[in-house]
Amino acid sequence: MSGGELDLDRLFAARLQAVRARPYLATALFALHVVESRRVPTMAVDRHWRCYVSPWFVDRTPVEELAGVWVHEVSHLLRDHHGRSDRYAREHGLTGTAERLRMNIAADCEINDDVYGDGLVAPDAVVLPEPLGLPEGQLMEEYLGHFRLGPHTAEFAWLDCGSGSDGLDREWDIGPDGAHGLNEQERDAVRFRVAQGITGRPGHASRAWKRWAEEAFHPPQAWRDLLGAAVRSAVSGPGAGDDYSYGRPSRRSAGLPGVVLPSMRRRPPRVSVVIDTSGSVSDAELGSALLEVAAITRAVGGRRDLVAVLSCDAAARVVHPLCRAEGIPLVGGGGTDLRTGFARALRSSPGPDVVVALTDGQTPWPSDRPACRTVVGLFDRPYRGAWDEENPDYVPEAPPEWARVVNIG
C-alpha cells in the first residue's frame, strides 16, 4: 500500500487462512487485537493479547507464510510463555535481554517443531530444534537446559516475538492500562474455549496441542508437586524397594575368590492408593482423586503395574490394578473408616512400599503405624469442623503424626 500503511486486507486474509488450517485456534486468533508498529521487526505479541505488526513485514511476506506467523504468535500466548519465562528467570536467577532472547528461542522451538505443515507454510528463517542440535517435542523449560547463546544461535539475534513470548516488556508495548487488552479472566476464557475445541475434536490437533489442552483443563498445582515429592521421598527412604540380587555380583566378592556375594538393588516401589468414597466426599473431589492417581503414577516412573487402587467408605472395596485412572470404579457412599482400607492395602501381596490415602479427613485412623511409608492427601476445604448434621460439635481427628500430610486443592 502507498505511504507504508499497514495492509489490513492482506493481514486479515492471512488470519482467515490460519483459521481454516487450524480451526480449533479460531477463538484465540480473533481475540488478538492488531496494533500497527514500525518498531517491531516482524510480528510480536504482548501478554495482554495485542499483536504488534510491521507494515513492511506484511508487504514483503506471502499470505501463506503470514498465516503461519499468526498461529505462531498466538501460540506464545496460549502456552503462557511470558508467565513461564518469568518463573524460569526467577527460579534460575536469570536477568538481562540475552537470557530473554534465549527464552524466546526456546519458546519458538517448543512451538515450531510441529506447528507447520498440513495447510501452514513455514516462514523464512524459522527457529527449529534440529538445526540447533536439540530434540523435538520438548517444552521451553527443557530446551533452556540444553543450550546457551553462541555462534550457533547468532543468526537469531534479530528474533523478537515480544513480551508475550519471554515476559520482558518492550518499548512499543501499550501496557496493562492501554486500550484493547484482555484482562486475566478474558485471557483464561479464550484458553478454555481453545482447549474445548481441541479435546472435542482431538483428531484435528497435534500431540503437543493435545497435551496443552489437557493441562489447560487440569493445570499443574503446587500441591500436586508436593504430593509427588512426598511419594518419591517415601519410596526412596531406607529399606524402601531394597532387595538382594545375584544379577550384578557385590564388589566385596573380589576379596573372596570363588564366592559370589549378592548385591543390593533397588526394585521399583509399589504404591497402594486408598480413596475415600464416603458420602461426605463430593463428586468433584472424587474426580480430583483420579487425577492424583495419575500424578502418583508419574511419581513412581510411570509404572502403572506398580500402583493399586481401592475405594473405601466404612468397608474396603475391591483392589484394582491401575490400567487407566478413568476406568477405576469408585464405589461407596456410606460412612467413613479408612482403617479397613489401610488393613486391606497392607494385606496385599506383595505388600506396598507406600500407602497413599486420599480423603476429606473425616475418618478414624489406624492406631499403629504401618510398616511402610504413609502419605495422606486431604481434600482442601475452608472449614474442617462441624460436618456431622447429627452432631454439630463434631471435629474430625487429625491425621497421625507418622503420616506425611499434603492438602489437595
C-alpha positions in Angstrom: 0.0 0.0 0.0 1.1 3.6 -0.6 2.6 5.6 2.2 3.8 2.5 4.1 0.4 1.9 5.7 -0.5 -1.5 7.2 -2.2 -3.7 4.6 -5.0 -4.9 6.8 -6.8 -6.7 4.0 -3.7 -8.8 3.4 -3.1 -9.4 7.1 -6.7 -10.4 7.8 -6.8 -12.7 4.7 -3.8 -14.5 6.3 -5.7 -14.8 9.5 -8.6 -16.4 7.8 -6.3 -18.9 6.1 -4.8 -19.6 9.6 -8.3 -20.3 10.9 -9.1 -22.7 8.0 -5.9 -24.6 8.7 -6.2 -24.6 12.5 -10.0 -24.2 13.3 -9.5 -25.0 17.0 -7.4 -21.8 17.3 -10.1 -19.6 15.8 -11.2 -18.1 19.2 -7.6 -17.1 20.0 -6.8 -15.8 16.6 -9.8 -13.5 16.6 -9.1 -12.4 20.2 -5.8 -10.8 19.1 -6.1 -7.0 18.6 -3.8 -5.7 15.8 -1.6 -2.7 16.6 0.4 -1.2 13.7 4.1 -0.6 14.8 7.2 0.2 12.8 9.4 -0.7 15.7 8.8 -4.4 15.6 10.9 -6.5 13.2 8.0 -8.7 12.1 5.0 -9.5 14.3 5.0 -9.6 18.1 2.6 -10.0 20.9 2.3 -8.7 24.5 0.9 -10.5 27.4 -2.4 -8.6 27.1 -3.2 -10.2 23.7 -2.2 -7.3 21.4 -0.4 -8.2 18.2 2.1 -5.6 17.0 2.6 -5.7 13.3 5.2 -4.2 11.0 3.7 -2.8 7.7 6.9 -3.6 5.9 6.9 -7.2 7.0 3.3 -7.7 5.9 4.1 -6.2 2.4 7.0 -8.5 1.8 5.6 -11.7 3.2 3.4 -14.1 1.2 -0.1 -14.5 2.7 0.5 -18.3 3.1 3.5 -17.5 5.4 1.7 -14.8 7.2 -0.9 -17.4 8.2 1.8 -19.4 9.9 3.1 -16.3 11.7 -0.4 -15.7 13.1 -0.6 -19.2 14.5 3.0 -18.9 15.8 2.4 -15.7 17.7 -0.9 -16.7 19.3 0.7 -20.0 20.4 3.1 -18.0 22.6 0.1 -16.5 24.4 -1.9 -19.7 24.7 1.0 -21.6 26.1 1.7 -18.8 28.6 5.4 -18.4 27.5 5.6 -15.0 29.2 4.5 -16.3 32.6 6.6 -19.4 32.3 9.7 -17.3 31.3 9.2 -15.1 34.3 9.0 -18.1 36.6 12.1 -19.7 35.0 14.1 -16.5 35.3 13.2 -16.1 39.0 14.0 -19.8 39.8 17.3 -19.7 38.0 18.4 -16.1 38.8 18.5 -15.1 35.1 18.5 -11.4 34.1 19.1 -9.3 31.0 18.0 -9.2 27.4 20.3 -12.0 26.3 18.6 -14.5 28.6 15.2 -13.4 27.4 16.4 -13.9 23.8 17.4 -17.4 24.8 13.9 -17.9 26.3 12.3 -16.6 23.0 14.4 -19.2 21.0 13.4 -22.0 23.4 9.7 -21.0 23.2 9.9 -20.9 19.4 11.4 -24.4 19.4 8.5 -25.7 21.5 6.0 -24.2 19.0 7.7 -24.7 15.7 8.6 -28.4 15.9 5.0 -29.4 14.9 3.1 -26.2 14.1 3.8 -26.1 10.3 2.6 -28.3 7.5 -1.0 -29.5 6.9 -2.0 -26.2 5.5 0.5 -23.9 7.2 3.7 -22.8 5.4 6.8 -22.2 7.5 8.2 -18.6 7.1 11.8 -18.0 6.2 14.5 -18.3 9.0 12.1 -20.1 11.3 13.6 -21.4 14.5 13.6 -25.2 14.7 15.1 -27.6 17.3 17.0 -29.9 14.9 19.4 -27.3 13.4 20.3 -26.3 17.0 21.1 -29.9 17.8 18.1 -30.1 20.1 15.5 -32.9 20.2 11.9 -32.3 19.1 8.8 -32.5 21.2 10.2 -30.8 24.3 8.9 -27.9 26.4 10.5 -24.5 26.6 12.0 -25.2 30.0 13.6 -28.4 28.8 15.1 -26.7 25.8 16.5 -24.0 28.1 18.5 -26.6 29.9 20.1 -27.8 26.7 21.7 -24.8 25.0 23.3 -21.4 25.6 23.7 -18.5 23.2 26.7 -18.8 21.0 27.8 -18.9 17.3 25.1 -21.5 16.5 22.4 -19.1 17.6 23.9 -15.9 16.2 21.5 -16.0 13.2 18.6 -15.5 15.5 19.8 -12.2 17.1 17.1 -10.4 15.3 14.3 -12.6 16.8 11.7 -10.7 18.8 8.3 -12.1 19.3 7.5 -9.5 22.0 6.9 -9.6 25.7 4.2 -12.2 25.1 7.0 -14.7 24.3 9.5 -14.1 27.1 7.9 -11.7 29.7 10.3 -8.8 29.1 8.4 -5.5 28.4 9.2 -3.8 25.1 9.3 -0.1 24.4 6.4 -0.4 22.0 4.2 -2.2 24.5 1.0 -0.2 25.3 0.9 -1.8 28.7 -1.8 -3.1 31.0 -3.7 0.2 31.1 -3.7 0.6 27.3 -6.7 0.1 25.0 -7.9 -3.2 23.6 -6.1 -5.5 26.0 -7.7 -8.6 27.5 -7.9 -8.9 31.3 -6.9 -12.1 33.1 -10.5 -13.5 33.1 -10.9 -12.9 29.4 -7.5 -14.5 28.6 -8.4 -17.6 30.7 -11.8 -17.8 28.8 -10.0 -17.8 25.5 -7.7 -20.5 26.6 -10.6 -22.6 27.9 -12.5 -22.2 24.6 -9.5 -23.3 22.6 -8.9 -26.3 24.9 -12.5 -27.3 24.4 -12.1 -27.2 20.7 -9.1 -29.4 20.8 -10.5 -32.0 23.2 -13.8 -32.0 21.4 -12.2 -33.0 18.1 -8.8 -34.4 19.1 -8.1 -35.8 15.6 -7.5 -32.3 14.2 -4.8 -31.3 16.7 -1.1 -32.3 17.1 0.2 -34.2 20.1 1.7 -31.1 21.6 -1.6 -29.2 21.4 -3.5 -32.2 22.9 -1.0 -32.2 25.8 -1.5 -28.4 26.2 -5.3 -28.8 26.2 -5.2 -31.5 28.9 -3.1 -29.2 31.1 -5.4 -26.2 30.4 -8.3 -28.2 31.9 -6.2 -29.6 34.7 -3.3 -27.2 35.3 -0.4 -28.3 37.4 -0.8 -27.2 41.0 1.8 -26.7 43.8 0.0 -29.3 45.9 0.4 -31.9 43.1 4.1 -31.3 43.1 4.1 -31.7 46.9 2.2 -34.9 46.6 4.6 -36.3 44.0 7.6 -35.2 46.1 6.1 -36.9 49.2 5.6 -40.2 47.3 9.1 -40.0 45.9 10.6 -39.2 49.3 8.7 -42.1 50.8 9.8 -44.7 48.2 13.5 -43.5 48.4 13.7 -43.9 52.2 15.8 -46.5 53.9 14.5 -50.0 53.2 12.0 -49.0 50.5 12.4 -51.1 47.4 15.7 -52.7 48.5 16.4 -56.4 47.7 19.2 -58.7 47.0 20.2 -59.8 43.5 22.9 -62.1 42.0 22.4 -60.3 38.7 25.3 -58.0 39.5 27.8 -59.5 42.0 28.8 -57.5 45.0 32.1 -55.6 44.9 33.0 -57.4 48.1 33.2 -60.6 46.1 36.7 -59.6 44.9 38.0 -60.3 48.4 36.6 -63.8 48.4 37.8 -65.6 45.3 35.4 -68.2 44.1 32.5 -66.8 46.2 29.7 -64.8 44.6 28.0 -62.5 47.0 24.6 -60.9 46.3 24.4 -57.2 45.9 21.7 -54.8 46.9 19.5 -53.4 44.1 16.6 -51.0 44.3 13.4 -52.6 42.9 10.6 -50.3 41.7 8.4 -49.3 44.6 4.8 -50.4 44.9 2.1 -47.9 45.9 -1.4 -48.6 47.2 -3.9 -45.8 46.9 -6.9 -45.7 49.3 -9.6 -43.4 48.0 -12.3 -42.2 50.4 -15.6 -42.8 48.7 -17.9 -42.0 51.7 -20.9 -39.8 51.5 -19.1 -36.7 52.7 -16.8 -36.7 49.7 -18.1 -34.8 46.7 -18.1 -35.9 43.0 -15.6 -33.2 42.3 -13.3 -34.5 45.0 -13.5 -38.0 43.6 -12.6 -36.6 40.2 -9.7 -34.9 41.8 -8.6 -38.2 43.4 -8.4 -39.8 40.0 -6.1 -37.0 38.8 -3.9 -37.6 41.8 -3.7 -41.3 40.9 -2.2 -40.2 37.6 0.2 -37.9 39.4 1.2 -40.7 41.7 1.9 -43.0 38.7 4.2 -40.3 37.3 6.0 -40.0 40.6 6.9 -43.7 40.5 8.2 -43.5 36.9 5.0 -44.2 35.0 4.8 -47.9 36.0 1.0 -48.5 36.2 1.5 -52.1 37.2 3.1 -50.8 40.5 0.0 -48.8 41.6 -3.1 -50.4 43.1 -6.2 -48.5 43.9 -9.0 -49.4 46.3 -12.1 -47.4 47.2 -13.2 -47.3 50.8 -16.0 -45.9 52.9 -16.8 -47.9 56.0 -15.6 -51.0 54.2 -12.7 -51.7 51.8 -13.8 -52.5 48.3 -12.1 -54.4 45.5 -8.4 -53.6 44.8 -7.9 -52.6 41.2 -4.5 -52.7 39.4 -4.1 -49.4 37.6 -4.8 -49.5 33.8 -6.4 -46.2 33.2 -7.4 -43.8 36.0 -10.8 -43.1 34.4 -11.6 -46.8 34.4 -11.4 -47.2 38.2 -14.9 -47.8 39.7 -15.2 -45.6 42.9 -18.0 -47.3 44.9 -19.2 -46.4 48.3 -21.2 -43.6 49.7 -21.7 -44.7 53.3 -19.8 -43.8 56.4 -16.1 -43.5 56.7 -13.5 -45.7 58.2 -10.2 -45.8 56.3 -8.8 -48.2 58.8 -10.3 -51.0 56.8 -8.7 -49.6 53.6 -5.3 -49.5 55.3 -5.7 -53.0 56.5 -6.7 -54.3 53.1 -3.8 -52.5 51.4 -1.3 -53.8 53.9 -2.5 -57.4 53.4 -1.9 -57.3 49.7 0.9 -59.5 48.3 3.5 -58.3 47.6 3.0 -55.6 50.2 3.2 -51.9 49.3 6.2 -49.6 49.9 3.9 -46.7 50.3 0.2 -46.2 51.2 -1.4 -43.0 49.9 -4.8 -42.1 51.4 -6.9 -39.5 49.6 -9.7 -38.3 51.9 -11.6 -35.4 53.4 -10.2 -36.4 56.8 -13.4 -37.4 58.4 -12.3 -40.8 59.5 -10.7 -42.7 62.3 -7.1 -43.5 61.7 -5.1 -46.7 62.3 -3.8 -46.8 65.9 -0.5 -48.5 64.9 2.0 -47.1 62.4 2.1 -49.2 59.2 5.3 -50.9 58.3 5.6 -48.8 55.1 5.6 -45.1 54.5 2.2 -43.3 54.5 1.1 -40.2 52.7 -2.3 -38.5 53.3 -3.8 -36.2 50.7 -6.5 -34.1 52.3 -9.2 -32.5 50.1 -8.9 -28.9 50.8 -11.9 -27.3 52.5 -12.3 -23.9 54.1 -13.9 -25.5 57.2 -12.9 -28.8 58.6 -15.0 -28.5 61.7 -18.7 -29.2 62.2 -19.8 -31.6 59.4 -21.9 -34.2 61.1 -25.5 -32.9 60.9 -26.5 -35.0 63.9 -23.5 -33.8 65.9 -22.7 -30.1 65.1 -19.8 -30.2 67.6 -18.0 -33.0 65.7 -14.4 -32.2 64.7 -12.5 -34.8 62.6 -9.5 -36.4 64.1 -6.2 -35.0 62.6 -4.1 -37.5 60.6 -1.5 -39.2 62.8 2.0 -37.7 63.1 3.6 -40.6 61.3 1.9 -39.7 58.0 3.1 -37.1 55.6 0.1 -34.8 55.0 -0.5 -32.8 51.8 -3.5 -30.5 51.2 -5.1 -31.2 47.8 -6.9 -28.4 46.0 
